């Protein structure tokens, strides 16, 4: 009789251990799936941040080019706005020579 009782207790203990191990495997699988999901989420966030950073960098580069071109246009407009000023002899020697020739010719003409 004690043999039967001990065999039944041993069998029930084995059944409980099997159930606990199945439950532990299920929980471990859920945790692993959760880790995979969080890893994918982090990868997605990093990729999104990299894309956003690249887009902002490109926009900033375009804006810097616009500002630079606006400064060039403003500088050109200010230099062209002075009608009596001679051209720069180093940058435009032919223009400077022509302007000086016109000025000398005008000064040699008799005043009416």
Backbone as a chain_set.jsonl record, in Angstrom:
{"seq": "XXXXXXXXXXXXXXXXXXXXXXXXXXXXXXXXXXXXXXXXXXXXXXXXXXXXXXXXXXXXXXXXXXXXXXXXXXXXXXXXXXXXXXXXXXXXXXXXXXXXXXXXXXXXXXXX", "coords": {"N": [[0.815, -1.18, 0.0], [1.894, 1.313, 0.838], [3.676, 1.575, -1.174], [2.135, 2.008, -3.433], [0.965, 4.435, -2.769], [3.23, 6.085, -2.637], [4.084, 5.895, -5.281], [1.92, 7.102, -6.6], [2.064, 9.688, -5.505], [4.574, 10.402, -6.472], [4.077, 10.35, -9.231], [2.131, 12.361, -9.418], [3.674, 14.515, -8.552], [5.533, 14.642, -10.641], [3.794, 15.344, -12.716], [2.962, 17.884, -11.867], [5.419, 19.22, -11.931], [5.928, 19.067, -14.684], [3.812, 20.619, -15.636], [4.484, 23.118, -14.503], [6.919, 23.575, -15.799], [6.052, 23.788, -18.468], [4.474, 26.071, -18.24], [6.49, 27.9, -17.515], [8.043, 27.885, -19.848], [6.207, 29.039, -21.609], [5.926, 31.614, -20.527], [8.577, 32.509, -20.822], [8.734, 32.529, -23.603], [6.893, 34.55, -24.188], [8.185, 36.746, -23.018], [10.486, 36.799, -24.58], [9.369, 37.413, -27.083], [8.389, 39.92, -26.468], [10.805, 41.298, -26.015], [11.866, 41.179, -28.6], [9.973, 42.686, -29.99], [10.326, 45.191, -28.712], [12.959, 45.712, -29.428], [12.736, 45.91, -32.214], [11.091, 48.136, -32.272], [12.792, 50.079, -31.182], [14.79, 50.063, -33.158], [13.291, 51.028, -35.266], [12.675, 53.59, -34.32], [15.249, 54.722, -34.189], [15.963, 54.652, -36.883], [14.002, 56.348, -37.89], [14.723, 58.745, -36.602], [17.261, 59.137, -37.753], [16.554, 59.52, -40.445], [14.99, 61.829, -40.219], [16.937, 63.596, -39.229], [18.701, 63.678, -41.424], [17.018, 64.868, -43.335], [16.571, 67.396, -42.142], [19.166, 68.352, -42.137], [19.634, 68.593, -44.875], [17.696, 70.534, -45.52], [18.689, 72.666, -44.016], [21.136, 73.078, -45.314], [20.215, 73.902, -47.839], [18.907, 76.27, -47.087], [21.088, 77.739, -46.12], [22.479, 78.074, -48.507], [20.638, 79.672, -49.874], [20.683, 82.005, -48.305], [23.339, 82.75, -48.652], [23.385, 83.261, -51.431], [21.572, 85.371, -51.481], [23.003, 87.314, -50.108], [25.061, 87.68, -51.946], [23.615, 88.674, -54.131], [22.652, 91.053, -52.999], [25.053, 92.421, -52.525], [25.963, 92.737, -55.151], [23.916, 94.295, -56.193], [24.252, 96.654, -54.733], [26.747, 97.545, -55.565], [26.3, 98.012, -58.256], [24.513, 100.058, -58.108], [25.693, 102.503, -57.842], [26.208, 105.013, -59.897], [28.268, 106.831, -60.721], [30.644, 105.699, -60.061], [33.788, 104.254, -60.725], [34.685, 101.208, -62.468], [36.257, 98.378, -60.872], [39.731, 98.326, -61.139], [41.289, 96.038, -60.934], [39.609, 93.852, -61.065], [38.054, 94.286, -63.339], [39.678, 95.228, -65.78], [39.423, 96.116, -68.462], [36.933, 97.41, -68.529], [37.445, 99.439, -66.663], [39.454, 100.824, -68.035], [38.018, 101.703, -70.313], [36.125, 103.369, -69.068], [37.798, 105.317, -67.962], [38.907, 106.381, -70.327], [36.597, 107.487, -71.458], [36.05, 109.444, -69.534], [38.336, 111.068, -69.739], [38.072, 111.904, -72.397], [35.729, 113.342, -72.205], [36.543, 115.398, -70.565], [38.285, 116.788, -72.219], [36.723, 117.895, -74.147], [35.345, 120.974, -75.257], [33.593, 123.104, -73.065], [30.273, 124.046, -73.492]], "CA": [[0.0, 0.0, 0.0], [2.774, 2.474, 0.839], [4.324, 1.633, -2.479], [1.17, 2.608, -4.354], [0.819, 5.841, -2.389], [4.438, 6.8, -3.035], [4.087, 5.966, -6.75], [0.918, 8.104, -6.984], [2.625, 10.983, -5.152], [5.666, 10.655, -7.398], [3.478, 10.648, -10.533], [1.511, 13.684, -9.342], [4.765, 15.479, -8.489], [6.054, 14.757, -12.011], [2.794, 16.071, -13.496], [3.033, 19.281, -11.448], [6.68, 19.756, -12.465], [5.751, 19.231, -16.125], [2.93, 21.781, -15.846], [5.248, 24.308, -14.174], [7.905, 23.795, -16.858], [5.319, 24.275, -19.642], [4.115, 27.457, -17.93], [7.727, 28.679, -17.564], [8.406, 28.031, -21.256], [5.267, 29.991, -22.208], [6.3, 32.957, -20.045], [9.849, 32.857, -21.454], [8.415, 32.854, -24.997], [6.262, 35.867, -24.208], [9.217, 37.741, -22.741], [11.351, 36.879, -25.759], [8.618, 38.144, -28.103], [8.358, 41.308, -26.031], [12.123, 41.856, -26.287], [12.005, 41.342, -30.051], [9.143, 43.836, -30.364], [10.946, 46.432, -28.246], [14.151, 45.921, -30.252], [12.269, 46.419, -33.506], [10.597, 49.49, -32.041], [13.964, 50.942, -31.039], [15.412, 50.187, -34.48], [12.425, 51.905, -36.051], [12.864, 54.952, -33.814], [16.572, 55.192, -34.6], [15.902, 54.899, -38.319], [13.192, 57.551, -38.069], [15.542, 59.888, -36.193], [18.3, 59.35, -38.766], [15.908, 60.096, -41.62], [14.63, 63.209, -39.877], [18.18, 64.366, -39.15], [19.181, 63.897, -42.788], [16.132, 65.833, -43.98], [16.828, 68.715, -41.572], [20.477, 68.769, -42.613], [19.466, 69.035, -46.259], [16.971, 71.805, -45.492], [19.607, 73.682, -43.507], [22.093, 73.356, -46.383], [19.522, 74.707, -48.843], [18.692, 77.59, -46.515], [22.384, 78.429, -46.099], [22.762, 78.484, -49.887], [19.759, 80.799, -50.19], [21.194, 83.188, -47.608], [24.584, 83.129, -49.311], [23.058, 83.869, -52.721], [20.939, 86.658, -51.211], [24.094, 88.245, -49.793], [25.751, 87.998, -53.204], [22.733, 89.551, -54.906], [22.637, 92.363, -52.346], [26.343, 93.071, -52.778], [25.998, 93.128, -56.565], [22.961, 95.39, -56.383], [24.811, 97.87, -54.155], [27.862, 98.035, -56.371], [25.758, 98.516, -59.519], [23.633, 101.203, -57.871], [26.477, 103.738, -57.804], [26.467, 105.264, -61.309], [29.474, 107.597, -60.992], [31.809, 104.984, -59.576], [34.544, 103.537, -61.748], [34.85, 99.771, -62.212], [37.486, 97.988, -60.181], [40.755, 98.086, -62.159], [41.85, 94.7, -60.82], [38.612, 92.861, -61.462], [37.574, 94.581, -64.685], [40.605, 96.226, -66.319], [38.909, 96.703, -69.705], [35.868, 98.34, -68.155], [38.072, 100.594, -66.031], [40.137, 101.569, -69.103], [36.994, 102.378, -71.117], [35.549, 104.453, -68.267], [38.79, 106.391, -67.88], [38.98, 107.013, -71.651], [35.403, 108.333, -71.603], [36.213, 110.587, -68.632], [39.347, 111.959, -70.339], [37.506, 112.495, -73.614], [34.732, 114.326, -71.786], [37.224, 116.564, -70.01], [38.947, 117.509, -73.298], [35.742, 118.596, -74.972], [35.081, 122.329, -74.731], [32.292, 123.291, -72.402], [29.416, 124.968, -74.262]], "C": [[0.874, 1.267, 0.0], [3.479, 2.634, -0.503], [3.418, 2.32, -3.479], [1.037, 4.099, -4.055], [2.055, 6.626, -2.841], [4.527, 6.906, -4.555], [3.098, 7.023, -7.235], [1.451, 9.503, -6.669], [3.755, 11.37, -6.111], [5.128, 11.037, -8.78], [2.835, 12.037, -10.52], [2.576, 14.782, -9.263], [5.371, 15.702, -9.882], [5.088, 15.552, -12.882], [2.832, 17.561, -13.151], [4.312, 19.924, -11.991], [6.578, 19.979, -13.973], [4.879, 20.448, -16.417], [3.676, 23.083, -15.567], [6.273, 24.606, -15.272], [7.231, 24.291, -18.14], [4.936, 25.744, -19.437], [5.348, 28.362, -18.007], [8.177, 28.908, -19.0], [7.489, 29.043, -21.934], [5.619, 31.422, -21.786], [7.601, 33.405, -20.702], [9.623, 33.231, -22.928], [7.777, 34.227, -25.119], [7.297, 36.969, -23.955], [10.159, 37.901, -23.934], [10.655, 37.665, -26.877], [8.549, 39.63, -27.748], [9.702, 41.995, -26.284], [12.337, 42.09, -27.774], [11.203, 42.551, -30.519], [9.787, 45.142, -29.934], [12.218, 46.737, -29.036], [13.765, 46.473, -31.607], [11.761, 47.854, -33.371], [11.764, 50.472, -31.913], [14.674, 51.139, -32.372], [14.604, 51.132, -35.359], [12.595, 53.356, -35.612], [14.202, 55.529, -34.269], [16.566, 55.516, -36.088], [15.093, 56.161, -38.611], [13.983, 58.803, -37.699], [16.648, 60.183, -37.206], [17.715, 59.993, -40.017], [15.549, 61.558, -41.373], [15.865, 64.098, -39.82], [18.725, 64.659, -40.543], [18.325, 64.919, -43.521], [16.391, 67.25, -43.46], [18.192, 69.242, -42.015], [20.389, 69.284, -44.04], [18.738, 70.377, -46.326], [17.876, 72.948, -45.013], [20.645, 74.061, -44.555], [21.452, 74.227, -47.466], [19.285, 76.134, -48.348], [19.992, 78.395, -46.469], [22.758, 78.891, -47.505], [21.901, 79.677, -50.295], [20.273, 82.095, -49.562], [22.468, 83.678, -48.289], [24.301, 83.813, -50.652], [22.379, 85.225, -52.529], [21.995, 87.706, -50.876], [24.845, 88.649, -51.056], [24.909, 88.954, -54.033], [22.698, 90.96, -54.32], [23.936, 93.111, -52.614], [26.439, 93.542, -54.22], [25.071, 94.304, -56.812], [23.528, 96.694, -55.828], [25.969, 98.408, -54.98], [27.365, 98.587, -57.703], [24.937, 99.782, -59.327], [24.387, 102.53, -57.851], [26.917, 104.08, -59.224], [27.786, 105.97, -61.583], [30.746, 106.86, -60.621], [32.477, 104.226, -60.72], [34.592, 102.048, -61.437], [36.183, 99.487, -61.526], [38.564, 97.668, -61.213], [41.366, 96.69, -62.09], [40.879, 93.63, -61.292], [38.163, 93.052, -62.902], [38.486, 95.629, -65.328], [40.096, 96.879, -67.606], [37.812, 97.717, -69.416], [36.434, 99.606, -67.529], [38.751, 101.473, -67.08], [39.132, 102.345, -69.953], [36.384, 103.561, -70.366], [36.523, 105.618, -68.16], [38.932, 107.116, -69.219], [37.786, 107.933, -71.877], [35.534, 109.585, -70.74], [37.236, 111.584, -69.209], [38.822, 112.649, -71.584], [36.494, 113.58, -73.246], [35.414, 115.573, -71.228], [37.95, 117.383, -71.086], [37.981, 118.284, -74.188], [35.503, 119.99, -74.384], [33.689, 122.411, -74.134], [31.495, 124.317, -73.185], [28.749, 125.956, -73.407]], "O": [[0.61, 2.194, -0.766], [3.831, 3.746, -0.895], [3.879, 3.126, -4.287], [1.002, 4.924, -4.968], [1.922, 7.726, -3.377], [5.004, 7.918, -5.068], [3.395, 7.761, -8.174], [1.303, 10.413, -7.485], [3.871, 12.53, -6.509], [5.659, 11.941, -9.426], [2.967, 12.799, -11.478], [2.404, 15.856, -9.839], [5.683, 16.835, -10.248], [5.525, 16.356, -13.706], [2.744, 18.407, -14.042], [4.277, 21.061, -12.463], [7.088, 20.976, -14.485], [5.168, 21.219, -17.333], [3.522, 24.052, -16.31], [6.472, 25.766, -15.632], [7.793, 25.14, -18.832], [5.059, 26.558, -20.352], [5.257, 29.48, -18.514], [8.641, 29.996, -19.34], [7.953, 29.831, -22.758], [5.605, 32.334, -22.613], [7.719, 34.564, -21.099], [10.26, 34.154, -23.436], [8.083, 34.98, -26.044], [7.274, 38.008, -24.617], [10.577, 39.013, -24.255], [11.285, 38.49, -27.54], [8.639, 40.49, -28.624], [9.736, 43.147, -26.718], [12.929, 43.096, -28.165], [11.675, 43.344, -31.334], [9.799, 46.106, -30.701], [12.521, 47.904, -29.286], [14.398, 47.407, -32.1], [11.979, 48.683, -34.254], [11.723, 51.568, -32.473], [15.112, 52.245, -32.688], [15.164, 51.936, -36.104], [12.651, 54.254, -36.453], [14.279, 56.685, -34.684], [17.106, 56.541, -36.504], [15.461, 56.951, -39.481], [13.919, 59.809, -38.405], [16.94, 61.345, -37.487], [18.313, 60.906, -40.586], [15.783, 62.416, -42.224], [15.842, 65.227, -40.308], [19.165, 65.777, -40.81], [18.854, 65.753, -44.255], [16.428, 68.2, -44.243], [18.353, 70.442, -42.241], [21.0, 70.298, -44.377], [19.119, 71.254, -47.099], [17.827, 74.056, -45.547], [21.0, 75.233, -44.678], [22.07, 75.175, -47.952], [19.445, 77.092, -49.104], [19.993, 79.595, -46.746], [23.297, 79.985, -47.673], [22.374, 80.584, -50.978], [20.294, 83.145, -50.205], [22.654, 84.879, -48.48], [24.914, 84.832, -50.969], [22.588, 86.136, -53.331], [21.895, 88.854, -51.308], [25.22, 89.81, -51.222], [25.425, 89.931, -54.576], [22.713, 91.945, -55.059], [23.915, 94.309, -52.898], [26.944, 94.634, -54.482], [25.413, 95.215, -57.566], [23.297, 97.752, -56.415], [26.145, 99.623, -55.075], [27.948, 99.536, -58.229], [24.69, 100.507, -60.29], [23.756, 103.587, -57.844], [27.889, 103.51, -59.719], [28.384, 105.713, -62.627], [31.838, 107.375, -60.859], [31.807, 103.635, -61.567], [34.544, 101.659, -60.27], [37.117, 100.285, -61.606], [38.343, 96.824, -62.081], [41.907, 96.206, -63.085], [41.29, 92.617, -61.856], [37.918, 92.075, -63.609], [38.109, 96.798, -65.415], [40.315, 98.072, -67.818], [37.788, 98.787, -70.025], [35.973, 100.711, -67.817], [38.649, 102.699, -67.036], [39.362, 103.51, -70.278], [36.153, 104.621, -70.946], [36.12, 106.777, -68.255], [39.064, 108.34, -69.243], [37.935, 109.027, -72.421], [35.163, 110.675, -71.176], [37.02, 112.795, -69.169], [39.088, 113.83, -71.808], [36.418, 114.615, -73.908], [34.913, 116.684, -71.401], [38.204, 118.569, -70.875], [38.377, 119.212, -74.892], [35.464, 120.161, -73.166], [32.734, 121.84, -74.662], [32.026, 125.38, -73.507], [27.999, 126.796, -73.903]]}, "num_chains": 1, "name": "protein.A"}
